[in-house]
Amino acid sequence: MTVRVRSATKSFGRTTALDSVDLDAGHGVTGLLGPNGAGKTTLLRIIATVLAPDRGTVTLLGRDPSRPDDRTRIRERLGYLPQDAGFHRGFTVFEFIDYVAILKQMTDRRPRHDEVRRVIDLTGLASVSAKRIRALSGGMRRRVGLAQALLGNPDLLVLDEPTVGLDPEQRLRFREMISHAGEGRTVVMSSHQTEDITALCTRIAVFHRGRVRFTGTPNELTAQAAGRVWADSQRSAAALAAWRIGDGTFRNVGDPPAGAELVPPTLEDAYLLLMGEPDLEVTHS
């Protein structure tokens, strides 16, 4: 298992960001799903070795990041895309990625530049490699962030809200890149978009108020909403959530009345139900 987190707790002042969180992640894409402020970013920063938990244990790539030597070895095999990548906007794309490569101790100029060109090509940035980052669109800047995370072909890739702020076409292209990146390595990514989780992730953990409410596959979470989604000509008073869809009918999620016209649930339906339930013990699948 590439990532193993046990009983991780982290507080900032009086705010508990993580409360006894467990997480395992192996090869493929593991998604952290939850609303803003649920604790996803805090956990990703711990996995990226930026933060240490106040309590609990973390093992990454078979090593203990609380030990300085192990932490250095982990970082050599780790790629990280934070929500705010902190770009030096006056740099060109090539200069910025080359700068990050130097920080990753790729000191030999020729092989370093070969690696920079490799990740630029991999993320579709070749046509803008000489452009300054400040001149790029938001989608292109996210690609730059992904490119620097892929330097050195890391075994563990940590992506915090990688598709945030992207338009639908950019999101689809980014999903393709993340899916490709998850082949043969471990990717842990966060999102509050159920569509991204459904499209990319083999396993998910749903966060709410610093705790994990569910771990399992997207299909296993979706199955928990079976029999709790129905169509009607009006918004039902019994629904936890309801909205009008394209054909003018209402999609209702909750506890259906007798005789309701049940429809197949989606991951979003199951997520809404999970978030709407009182705090329960975590469900593991």
N, C-alpha and C positions, 0 to 999 in steps of 0.2 A: 504494500500500500504506500503510495507516494506521500500522501498527507494523512496524518492521524492526529486529531485534536481531542483531548479528553478534559471535560469539566473546566473549560476555559472561561474565566471571569475577568472582566475589565471594566473599571469605573473611571469616570472623569469627574472629580469633585463628588457631588451627591448623585450624579447620574450614572446608573449602571447600564453600560452599553452592551455588555455580554453577561449572561447569567448561566453559568454551568453548561456551556455549549460543547456538544460532541459532534465531530464530523470526520468522515473517512472519504478519501478521494483517490482513485486509481486512474489508469489510462482511460482516455476519453474526456468528455466535457461534463463537469459537474456544475450545476447551476444553483446559485443562492437567490431565492425569490422572496420578495417582501417589500413593504412600503418604505418610503424614505424614513430614516431614523430607526430602522428595525435592528441594526447591528451588523449589517452585511459588510459595510466598508471597514468597520473595526476588525472584524474577523479576517478580511482579506489583507489588511495591513499587518496583522499578526503572521499570516501565512507568508507574506512578502518580507518578513523579518524587519519591518519598519517599527513595529511595536512588540512588546512582550506582554503576555497576560499577567494580571496580578496574582492569579491562582490557576492551577491546572497545568497540563503538560501538552507539549506540541512536539511531534516528530515529523521532519520533512526530509524526504529522500534518504530515510534511514538514519538521520542525524538529529542532534538536539540543538536547536538554534540558540539556546541560552548559553551554550559554550562558545566562546569567541572563535576558536579554530573551526568548529563545526559550522558556525554561522558563515564564515568566509567561504567554506567549501560549498555550502548551500547556495550562496549568492552567485557563485560561478556557474551554477546550473539552473538559475532562476531568471525568468523574464517577468516584468511587472509593468502594467499599464494602469496608473491611477486615474481617478476621475479628472483631475487637473494635472496634465503631464508637465506643466511648468516649462513650456517651450521658451527658448531664447529666440524671440520672434524676428530678430535681425539676422539670424543665421539662415542660410539656404537649407533645403532639405538634406542634401548630402553633408553639409558642414555639421548640422545638428546631430545626425545619426553617427557621424564619424566622431564627434565629441563624446557621445555616450559610449561608443566603442572604446575610446581611450580611457574613460572612467572605469570601464569593465576590464582594464588592464590588457587590452589588445595593443601591445606596444610596437609590434613589427608592422611598419607602414604598408607594405605591399599586400600581405595577406589580410590586414585589417580593411583596406580599401576594397579588396575582393569581397569580403564579408558584407561590407556596407552596400555594395552594389547588389549582392545577392538578395538582401532583405528588401531593398528598394524595388527590385524586379518582382519579388514575391508578393508585395503589397500593391503593385500597380502604380508605383510612383516614378517610374523612369522618365516619363514625359515632363515631370515638374521637379526633377532632382536639383536643378540649378535655380529654382525659384525660392524667394525668401518666404519663410513660414508665415509672416504677417500677410502675405498676398494670397494665401490658400483659403479655400472654403473650410467650413467646420468639418465636413466629411473627410477632406484630404488631410487635415490636421490629425484626425483620429487615426488615419492610416499611418501617418508618421509615428504616432504613439505606438501603434502595433508593430511597426518596423523595428523601432528601437528595442521593443520587448523581445523580438525574435532573434536579436543578435546572439551569435554563439550557439544557435539551435538548442535552446534550453530544454531540460527534461520536465520542468514545471513552469507553467505559464499562468499568471494571475492577472485577471482582467476585471477592472471595476467599472461597471456600467459602460461597456465598450460601444454600445450603439446609441447612447444618449445624445439627443440633439440632431440625429440624422434623419433625412427624409426617407420615404419608403424605398426608393431605389438604392440609396446609399446603405440602408439597413440590410437589404437583401445581399448586396455585394459584400458587406462586412460579415454577414452570417457565413457566406461561402468561405471567406478567408479563415474565420474562426474554426469552422468545421474541418478545413484542411489542416489547420494547426493542431487539432485534437487527435490527428492520426499518429499513433505511436508515442504520444506524450500525454501528460496530465495537464488539463486546463481546468482552472476553477474561476468561474465568472459570476458576477452579480448582475441582477436586472430587476426592475419592477414591471417589465413587459412580459406577460405570459406568452406572447407569440414567439419571442426570442427563445424562451426556455423550451417551448414545445418543439421548435425547429432544430435546436442544437444539442440539447442535453440528454444524456443517458440516465443520469441520476440528478435529483434535486433535493434541496433542503429549504423549507419554508420558514422564514424568520418573522417573529412578531414580538416587539418589545424586548429585544435582547435574548429571546429564547427561540429554540427550534421547535416548531409545531408539527413538522412532518419531515421524514426522510424516506426516500424511495424513488421509484421511477415516475415519470410524468403520467404514464398509463395507470399506475396504481393510485395516484392522487385523483385522476379523473374518474376512476371507477367509484370513488367514495361519493360522487355526486349522482350516481345512478338512481333514478326514481325521484329526483328532487329538482328537476327542471321541466317546465311545462310551457306550452304556448296557449295564449288566450286572446280574446278580442279586446281585453282591457287589462289594466294593471291590477294585479290581485292584492288584496289587503293582507293576505297570508304570506306574501313574498318578502324575503330578506332584501332582494334587489330585483328591479324590473325595468325594462327599457323597450321602447318601440323599435322594431327592426324594419328592414327595407320594404317588406310586403304589407306593412301597416299593423301587423299583429304585435303582441307584447311577449317578450321572453321573460318568464318569471323564474326566480331561483329561490328555493326555500322548502317549506313543507306544503306540498300540493293538496288542494281540496279533493274530495272524492270525485272520481270521474274526470279528472284533469287529463288533458292531452299531453302525455309525457313525450319529451324529445331527448335525443342523445346529448349527454353533457359534454362540455369542453373543459380543458384545464382551467380556463378563466372562471367557469362556473364553480368548479371544485375549490379554487383558491378563494373566491368570494365567500363560499360557505365556511371554509376553514377560518377565515379571518373574522367571520361573524359569530362564531361559536364562542362560548365562555372558555377561558383558559383551561386547557386539558393537558394531560400527560402527552409527551411527544409520541407520535405514531411512527414506528420503524417498519420498513418493509424489506 
